[in-house]
Amino acid sequence: MTEPPAVPVMQARGLVKRYGHVTALDGADFDLMPGEVLAVIGDNGAGKTSLIKALTGAVQPDEGEILLGGEPIRFRDPLDARRRGIETVYQDLAVAASLDIASNMFLGREIRRPGPLGTIFRMLDHKRMREESARHMAELKIGLRSLTQPVESLSGGQRQGVAVARAVAWAQHVVVMDEPTAALGVKESGQVLDMIRRVRDRGLPVILISHNMPHVFEIADRIHVQRLGRRVAQLKPGDHEMAEVVAIMTGALRVDASDETVVADQGAARAIGLS
């Protein structure tokens, strides 16, 4: 007996977003499956930023619907998306540099001490927050000298680790990572990719927005290609060469929807040296 197909964790159907005369999303579709790293790629102006903003509550689509666990949903704002278990690691990390690691982990979600000390005097339970932070860091194998050190004293990769650990600690459904290796060196980029694998291995699907194609091919289970405001292809890295995926992204090649074969636009393909 065959198992029924898995229900996507998150979907979008026919998303449209206009800014005046500019159409950023033009009927965009999206599918994120359980336990996968889905890379979202696209050239500048492809609409991938608007797509991710719609999926995380930062913008409201003009048309179309978003589904979470198969149920239609509409996010009022990013805080609403966070309440629904969708966490985003932004490119600027959104960490408070002057605060320590544990304080950043619980930023906006501080734990108060039990009894009157917490309810009346609103004192924070720093010991419990440090213990919980240490547990989350250990699960992701993020090695730090002390959880009481300020984030501004950390390297770029370590700061990224704090932001990722915070997202994973609170995410129930999806973790979104926006260019997580953009400002990192080779060694620290490798550490971040290892973290992403560990997040996936814990069962949390990851949406990865990246311009770094080698990293995409190293870490992604599937690739969502965005072009001119809509999804033009869903690909598996093992089935395509990197140059072919870039050509699809730029329009030199396209995927025939009827049989999923790759078809060349001969003029554009010659222009980039593919034929």
C-alpha positions as CSV (number, residue, x, y, z in Angstrom):
1,M,0.0,0.0,0.0
2,T,1.5,3.3,-1.0
3,E,1.6,6.2,1.4
4,P,-0.4,9.3,0.7
5,P,1.7,12.2,-0.6
6,A,3.1,14.5,2.1
7,V,1.1,17.8,2.7
8,P,3.3,20.8,2.0
9,V,4.2,22.7,5.2
10,M,3.6,26.0,3.4
11,Q,2.1,26.8,0.0
12,A,1.2,29.9,-2.0
13,R,-1.1,30.0,-5.0
14,G,-1.4,32.9,-7.5
15,L,0.2,35.6,-5.4
16,V,0.0,39.1,-6.9
17,K,1.6,42.2,-5.4
18,R,1.7,45.5,-7.1
19,Y,3.5,48.7,-6.2
20,G,1.8,51.3,-8.3
21,H,2.5,50.4,-11.9
22,V,5.2,47.9,-10.9
23,T,4.0,44.2,-10.5
24,A,6.5,42.5,-8.1
25,L,4.5,39.3,-8.0
26,D,2.6,38.1,-11.0
27,G,0.7,35.0,-10.0
28,A,3.5,33.4,-8.0
29,D,3.2,29.9,-6.7
30,F,5.2,28.3,-3.9
31,D,5.6,24.9,-2.2
32,L,7.7,23.9,0.9
33,M,7.7,20.3,1.8
34,P,8.4,18.8,5.3
35,G,12.0,18.4,6.3
36,E,13.6,20.0,3.3
37,V,16.0,22.9,2.5
38,L,14.3,24.8,-0.3
39,A,16.5,27.4,-2.0
40,V,14.8,30.4,-3.5
41,I,16.9,32.0,-6.3
42,G,16.2,34.7,-8.9
43,D,17.9,37.6,-10.6
44,N,17.5,41.1,-9.3
45,G,13.8,42.2,-9.8
46,A,12.6,38.6,-10.0
47,G,10.2,39.1,-7.1
48,K,11.8,36.7,-4.6
49,T,12.1,39.4,-1.9
50,S,8.4,40.2,-2.3
51,L,7.5,36.5,-2.3
52,I,9.3,36.0,1.0
53,K,7.9,39.1,2.5
54,A,4.4,37.9,1.6
55,L,5.1,34.4,3.2
56,T,6.4,36.0,6.4
57,G,3.7,38.7,6.9
58,A,5.9,41.7,5.9
59,V,3.6,42.6,3.0
60,Q,0.0,41.8,2.2
61,P,-0.5,40.2,-1.3
62,D,-3.2,41.9,-3.4
63,E,-4.4,38.5,-4.8
64,G,-3.8,34.8,-4.2
65,E,-3.7,32.8,-1.0
66,I,-1.2,31.3,1.4
67,L,-1.7,28.0,3.1
68,L,0.0,26.7,6.3
69,G,-0.3,23.0,6.8
70,G,-3.0,22.9,4.1
71,E,-5.1,25.6,5.7
72,P,-5.6,29.1,4.2
73,I,-4.0,31.8,6.4
74,R,-3.5,35.5,6.2
75,F,-0.7,37.1,8.2
76,R,-1.4,40.7,9.4
77,D,2.3,41.4,10.0
78,P,5.6,39.6,10.8
79,L,4.7,39.3,14.5
80,D,1.6,37.4,13.4
81,A,3.7,35.1,11.3
82,R,6.0,34.5,14.3
83,R,3.0,33.6,16.5
84,R,2.2,31.0,13.8
85,G,5.7,29.4,14.1
86,I,7.5,31.1,11.2
87,E,10.8,32.6,12.1
88,T,13.1,34.6,9.9
89,V,16.9,35.1,10.1
90,Y,17.4,38.4,8.3
91,Q,20.6,39.3,6.5
92,D,21.4,42.0,9.1
93,L,20.7,39.4,11.8
94,A,18.5,41.8,13.9
95,V,20.5,41.1,17.0
96,A,21.1,43.6,19.9
97,A,24.9,43.9,19.8
98,S,25.2,45.3,23.3
99,L,23.2,42.5,25.0
100,D,24.6,39.1,25.9
101,I,23.8,35.9,24.0
102,A,21.1,34.7,26.3
103,S,19.3,38.1,26.3
104,N,19.3,38.0,22.5
105,M,17.9,34.5,22.4
106,F,14.9,35.6,24.5
107,L,14.6,39.1,23.1
108,G,10.9,40.1,23.2
109,R,10.1,36.7,24.9
110,E,11.9,37.2,28.2
111,I,11.1,34.7,31.0
112,R,10.1,36.3,34.3
113,R,10.9,34.8,37.7
114,P,8.2,32.7,39.3
115,G,5.9,34.2,42.0
116,P,5.6,37.8,43.0
117,L,9.1,38.6,41.9
118,G,8.1,38.1,38.3
119,T,4.4,39.1,38.4
120,I,4.7,42.2,40.6
121,F,8.3,43.3,40.4
122,R,8.7,41.9,36.8
123,M,12.2,40.5,37.5
124,L,13.7,38.4,34.8
125,D,14.8,34.8,35.3
126,H,18.3,35.1,33.9
127,K,19.4,31.7,35.1
128,R,16.7,29.9,33.3
129,M,17.2,31.9,30.1
130,R,20.9,31.0,30.2
131,E,20.1,27.3,30.7
132,E,17.6,27.3,27.9
133,S,20.0,29.2,25.6
134,A,22.9,26.8,26.4
135,R,20.6,23.8,25.5
136,H,19.6,25.3,22.1
137,M,23.3,26.2,21.3
138,A,24.4,22.6,22.2
139,E,21.7,21.1,20.0
140,L,23.0,23.0,17.0
141,K,26.6,22.4,18.1
142,I,27.4,26.1,18.3
143,G,30.5,26.5,20.5
144,L,30.7,29.8,22.4
145,R,33.0,30.7,25.3
146,S,30.2,32.1,27.5
147,L,26.5,33.0,27.1
148,T,27.1,36.1,29.2
149,Q,29.5,37.7,26.6
150,P,28.0,40.6,24.5
151,V,27.1,39.7,20.9
152,E,29.3,42.6,19.7
153,S,32.3,40.6,20.8
154,L,31.4,37.6,18.5
155,S,32.7,36.9,15.0
156,G,30.3,37.1,12.1
157,G,29.8,33.3,12.0
158,Q,29.1,33.2,15.8
159,R,26.5,36.1,15.5
160,Q,24.9,34.1,12.7
161,G,24.8,31.1,15.0
162,V,23.0,33.1,17.7
163,A,20.4,34.4,15.2
164,V,19.9,30.8,13.8
165,A,19.6,29.3,17.3
166,R,17.1,31.9,18.3
167,A,15.0,31.2,15.2
168,V,15.1,27.5,15.7
169,A,14.2,27.8,19.4
170,W,10.9,29.5,18.5
171,A,10.0,28.1,15.1
172,Q,7.2,25.6,14.9
173,H,6.8,25.3,11.2
174,V,9.4,27.1,9.1
175,V,12.7,28.8,9.3
176,V,13.5,31.4,6.7
177,M,17.2,32.4,6.1
178,D,18.0,35.5,4.0
179,E,21.5,35.3,2.5
180,P,23.0,33.7,5.7
181,T,26.6,33.4,4.3
182,A,26.7,36.7,2.4
183,A,29.2,38.5,4.7
184,L,31.2,35.4,5.9
185,G,34.5,33.8,4.9
186,V,34.9,30.3,3.7
187,K,35.3,28.6,7.1
188,E,32.4,30.5,8.7
189,S,30.2,29.9,5.7
190,G,30.9,26.1,6.0
191,Q,29.9,26.3,9.7
192,V,26.6,28.1,8.8
193,L,25.8,25.4,6.2
194,D,26.4,22.7,8.8
195,M,23.9,24.5,11.1
196,I,21.3,24.6,8.3
197,R,21.8,20.8,7.9
198,R,21.3,20.3,11.6
199,V,18.1,22.4,11.5
200,R,16.8,20.3,8.7
201,D,17.8,17.1,10.5
202,R,15.7,18.2,13.5
203,G,12.7,18.2,11.1
204,L,12.3,21.9,10.5
205,P,12.0,22.9,6.8
206,V,14.3,25.8,5.8
207,I,13.7,28.4,3.1
208,L,17.1,29.6,2.0
209,I,17.3,32.8,-0.1
210,S,20.8,33.0,-1.6
211,H,22.8,34.3,-4.6
212,N,25.6,31.9,-3.9
213,M,25.0,29.0,-6.3
214,P,27.8,26.7,-5.0
215,H,26.2,27.0,-1.5
216,V,22.7,26.4,-3.0
217,F,23.9,23.2,-4.8
218,E,25.7,22.0,-1.6
219,I,22.8,22.4,0.8
220,A,19.5,22.6,-1.0
221,D,17.1,19.6,-1.5
222,R,15.1,21.5,-4.1
223,I,15.5,24.9,-5.9
224,H,12.6,27.3,-6.5
225,V,13.5,29.5,-9.5
226,Q,11.8,32.9,-9.5
227,R,11.6,35.0,-12.6
228,L,9.5,38.1,-13.6
229,G,7.3,37.8,-10.5
230,R,6.5,34.1,-10.7
231,R,7.9,30.6,-10.2
232,V,9.3,29.3,-13.5
233,A,10.8,26.0,-12.2
234,Q,11.2,23.6,-9.3
235,L,14.5,21.7,-9.7
236,K,16.6,19.2,-7.8
237,P,20.3,20.1,-7.8
238,G,21.4,16.6,-8.6
239,D,19.3,16.6,-11.9
240,H,20.8,19.8,-13.4
241,E,24.2,21.4,-13.9
242,M,24.8,24.8,-12.2
243,A,25.1,26.6,-15.5
244,E,21.8,25.2,-16.6
245,V,20.0,26.4,-13.5
246,V,21.6,29.9,-13.9
247,A,20.4,29.9,-17.5
248,I,16.8,29.1,-16.4
249,M,17.0,31.9,-13.8
250,T,18.1,34.4,-16.5
251,G,15.7,33.2,-19.1
252,A,18.1,31.6,-21.5
253,L,16.5,28.3,-20.8
254,R,13.0,27.5,-19.7
255,V,11.2,24.5,-18.3
256,D,8.3,23.1,-20.3
257,A,5.4,22.7,-17.9
258,S,3.9,19.8,-19.8
259,D,6.8,17.4,-19.4
260,E,9.3,19.3,-17.3
261,T,11.9,19.2,-20.0
262,V,14.4,22.1,-20.4
263,V,13.9,24.0,-23.6
264,A,16.5,26.5,-25.0
265,D,15.8,30.0,-26.1
266,Q,18.4,29.7,-28.8
267,G,19.2,33.5,-29.1
268,A,19.6,33.9,-25.3
269,A,21.5,30.7,-25.0
270,R,24.1,31.7,-27.6
271,A,24.5,35.0,-25.9
272,I,25.7,33.4,-22.7
273,G,27.6,30.6,-24.4
274,L,25.3,27.6,-23.9
275,S,25.0,26.7,-27.5
